[in-house]
Amino acid sequence: MQLVGKAVGHKVFGQGIITDCSGNIVIVSFPQGDKRFIYPDAFANFLTLKNKSAQNKINEIYNKRLGAEVARKQELQEEQERRRRLCALKITPNSQAAFNIDPNDLDEVFSSGAVSTGCYLSGNSKGEPRIPSKLMPNSACLLTGCPPNTSEKERRILGAFMVKDGFLGDLCKDGMVECHDKYKVRLNPNSTMLYWDYFDCSDPLPRWGNVVLKYFPNSTMHQILLAMKKAFQDTEEETLIHEFYQYFCEINRLPQ
């Protein structure tokens, strides 16, 4: 909007002419000298354009900026409150999870943003979706699988994700664990991160069993994410894994 040359009024300095408008600074020439003002804020409190149409346009610009600033502060406040709630979550032992998936199903997991816990194999709930009662927003989940024609010992870590904000495992009746919108990472299929390397497995031929989901200690997930962070330095995944690791440590109150 062209303001240079327009007449303005000021409650103290009287009548003046705008001589320059650069960025967020307006310079007005008054009889007693030039004065500098913040644009467009000054037009809401100190300056009034003689041209009412121009003043109305300035008011619209100011109100739009003011609304954006209020929205930004509200968003920041909500984010701080969300972080506060997450950091106050109870730290439950063995609340991290590993899922057994077919490597061919990895695309579906990441596109849908959810992974199934499978079904109960016995008892009164046999055949019903398994309720992931230990999973909370401070839980991280590993996606693991065995490449074709390999033994269980070759089970690889294919990816990882934090559980979505607001997800409460004991209320999840359909057995679908939702991934966090940001903190999820898919590893290079050629990754050599072997799942069983991070578990005390004395059996030379480890068995996963028939379940889809296994719980394991928070300290083990911390160890795995730290190893992942080191293994993927100088790769496309480096920044995302680093942010993932920081977030996990923050909401689980673990050292980084």
C-alpha positions in Angstrom: 0.0 0.0 0.0 1.4 3.4 -1.0 1.6 5.6 2.0 4.3 8.1 1.1 2.9 11.6 0.7 -0.3 10.9 2.6 -1.5 13.3 5.3 -1.9 12.0 8.9 -2.9 13.4 12.2 -1.3 12.8 15.6 -2.8 13.7 19.0 0.4 15.4 20.2 2.4 16.4 17.1 -0.6 17.6 15.0 -0.7 17.3 11.3 2.0 15.7 9.3 3.0 14.0 6.0 4.4 10.5 5.6 7.8 10.8 3.9 9.0 7.3 4.0 7.7 3.8 4.7 10.2 0.9 4.7 9.6 -2.5 6.2 7.8 -1.9 9.6 9.0 1.8 10.0 7.0 4.9 9.0 8.6 8.3 9.0 6.3 11.3 9.4 7.3 14.9 8.9 5.7 17.2 11.5 6.2 21.0 11.9 8.6 20.3 14.8 10.6 17.6 12.9 10.5 14.0 11.7 9.2 11.2 13.9 9.5 7.4 13.4 6.6 5.0 14.1 6.1 1.2 13.9 3.9 0.2 11.0 1.1 -0.7 11.1 0.7 -0.6 14.9 1.0 3.2 15.1 -2.1 3.6 13.0 -4.2 1.8 15.7 -3.1 4.1 18.5 -1.3 7.3 17.4 -1.7 8.1 13.7 -4.8 8.7 11.7 -4.8 9.0 7.9 -6.9 11.8 6.6 -8.0 9.5 3.8 -10.6 7.3 5.5 -10.5 4.6 2.8 -6.7 4.3 3.3 -7.2 4.2 7.1 -9.7 1.4 6.8 -7.2 -0.6 4.7 -4.5 0.0 7.4 -7.0 -1.1 10.1 -7.6 -4.4 8.1 -3.9 -5.0 7.8 -3.4 -4.4 11.5 -6.3 -6.5 12.6 -5.1 -9.4 10.4 -1.6 -9.2 11.9 -3.0 -8.9 15.4 -5.2 -12.0 14.8 -2.2 -13.9 13.5 -0.1 -13.0 16.5 -2.9 -14.0 18.9 -3.3 -17.3 17.1 0.5 -17.9 17.2 0.6 -17.2 20.9 -2.4 -19.5 21.5 -0.7 -22.2 19.4 2.5 -21.8 21.4 0.6 -22.0 24.7 -1.2 -25.1 23.6 2.0 -26.7 22.5 3.6 -25.9 25.9 0.6 -27.4 27.7 0.7 -30.5 25.6 4.4 -30.9 26.3 3.8 -30.4 30.0 1.1 -33.1 30.0 3.4 -35.5 28.1 6.3 -34.9 30.4 4.0 -35.6 33.4 2.9 -39.0 32.2 3.6 -41.9 34.4 6.7 -43.9 33.5 5.5 -47.5 33.3 8.0 -50.3 33.2 8.0 -52.4 30.0 5.8 -49.9 28.1 7.8 -50.0 24.9 6.7 -52.4 22.1 8.0 -54.4 19.2 5.7 -55.6 16.4 6.2 -58.5 14.1 5.2 -57.5 10.5 5.8 -58.8 7.1 8.4 -56.5 5.4 6.0 -56.3 2.5 3.4 -54.6 4.7 5.7 -51.8 5.7 4.2 -49.4 3.1 0.7 -50.0 4.5 1.8 -49.3 8.1 3.3 -45.9 7.2 0.6 -44.9 4.8 -2.3 -45.8 7.2 -0.4 -44.5 10.3 -1.4 -47.5 12.4 -0.3 -51.1 13.1 -2.4 -54.0 14.4 -1.7 -55.7 17.7 -3.1 -59.0 16.4 -5.6 -61.1 18.4 -5.7 -63.0 21.6 -4.8 -66.6 21.0 -6.5 -68.1 24.0 -8.9 -67.5 26.9 -12.3 -65.8 26.9 -11.1 -63.1 24.5 -9.7 -65.6 21.9 -9.9 -64.2 18.4 -10.6 -60.6 19.6 -8.2 -57.7 19.0 -5.4 -57.6 21.6 -5.7 -54.5 23.8 -2.3 -52.7 24.0 -2.9 -51.7 27.6 0.6 -50.7 28.4 1.0 -48.3 25.4 0.8 -44.5 26.1 2.0 -41.4 24.3 5.4 -41.9 25.8 5.7 -45.4 24.3 7.9 -46.0 21.3 7.2 -49.0 19.0 9.6 -50.9 16.8 8.6 -52.5 13.5 10.5 -55.7 13.0 10.5 -58.5 10.5 12.5 -61.3 9.0 13.7 -61.0 5.4 12.5 -63.9 3.1 14.3 -67.2 3.5 16.1 -66.2 6.7 16.0 -67.5 10.3 14.5 -65.7 13.3 18.0 -64.7 14.3 18.1 -62.4 11.3 15.0 -60.4 12.4 15.7 -56.7 11.5 14.4 -53.4 12.9 12.5 -52.0 9.9 11.3 -48.8 11.5 10.1 -47.1 14.6 7.4 -44.6 15.8 6.2 -42.9 18.9 2.6 -43.5 19.8 0.2 -40.7 18.8 -0.6 -38.0 21.3 -3.7 -38.7 23.2 -3.6 -42.5 22.5 -4.5 -44.6 25.5 -3.8 -48.3 25.1 -6.3 -49.6 27.6 -9.1 -47.8 25.6 -8.0 -49.2 22.3 -10.6 -51.8 21.6 -9.9 -52.3 17.9 -6.2 -53.2 18.4 -4.9 -50.5 16.1 -2.0 -48.6 17.5 -1.8 -45.1 15.9 1.6 -43.6 14.9 2.7 -40.1 15.9 2.3 -37.7 13.0 5.9 -36.5 13.3 8.0 -39.0 15.2 8.2 -42.0 13.0 11.0 -43.3 10.9 11.4 -45.9 8.2 14.8 -47.4 8.0 16.7 -48.2 4.9 15.8 -51.8 3.9 19.5 -52.6 3.7 19.9 -51.7 7.4 21.8 -54.2 9.5 20.2 -53.4 12.8 19.3 -56.8 14.1 16.5 -57.0 16.7 18.0 -59.7 18.9 21.3 -57.9 19.3 19.6 -55.7 21.9 18.2 -58.5 24.0 19.8 -61.0 26.3 19.2 -64.1 24.3 21.2 -67.1 25.4 19.3 -69.4 22.9 21.3 -69.5 19.7 18.0 -70.0 17.9 15.7 -67.4 19.3 11.9 -67.7 18.9 9.4 -64.8 18.5 6.4 -67.0 19.0 2.9 -66.5 17.6 2.1 -63.1 19.0 2.3 -59.9 17.0 3.3 -57.6 19.9 5.9 -57.9 22.5 6.6 -55.5 25.4 10.1 -54.7 26.5 11.9 -52.3 29.0 12.2 -48.5 28.5 15.9 -48.7 29.0 16.2 -51.2 26.0 14.3 -48.8 23.7 16.6 -46.0 24.9 19.6 -48.2 24.0 18.1 -49.1 20.6 17.3 -45.4 19.7 20.8 -44.3 20.7 22.3 -47.1 18.5 20.0 -46.1 15.7 21.1 -42.4 16.1 24.8 -43.4 15.8 24.2 -45.9 12.9 22.4 -43.4 10.7 24.8 -40.4 11.0 25.4 -38.6 7.7 22.3 -40.2 6.1 18.9 -38.9 5.1 17.4 -40.3 8.3 19.8 -38.5 10.6 17.8 -35.4 11.5 14.5 -37.3 12.0 16.1 -40.0 14.2 17.9 -37.3 16.3 14.6 -35.5 16.9 12.8 -38.8 17.6 15.5 -39.7 20.2 15.3 -36.3 21.8 11.5 -36.4 22.1 11.6 -40.0 23.5 14.1 -39.0 26.1 12.3 -35.8 27.1 8.9 -37.4 27.7 10.4 -40.4 29.4 12.7 -38.3 31.6 15.8 -40.1 30.3 19.3 -38.6 29.8 20.3 -37.7 26.3 
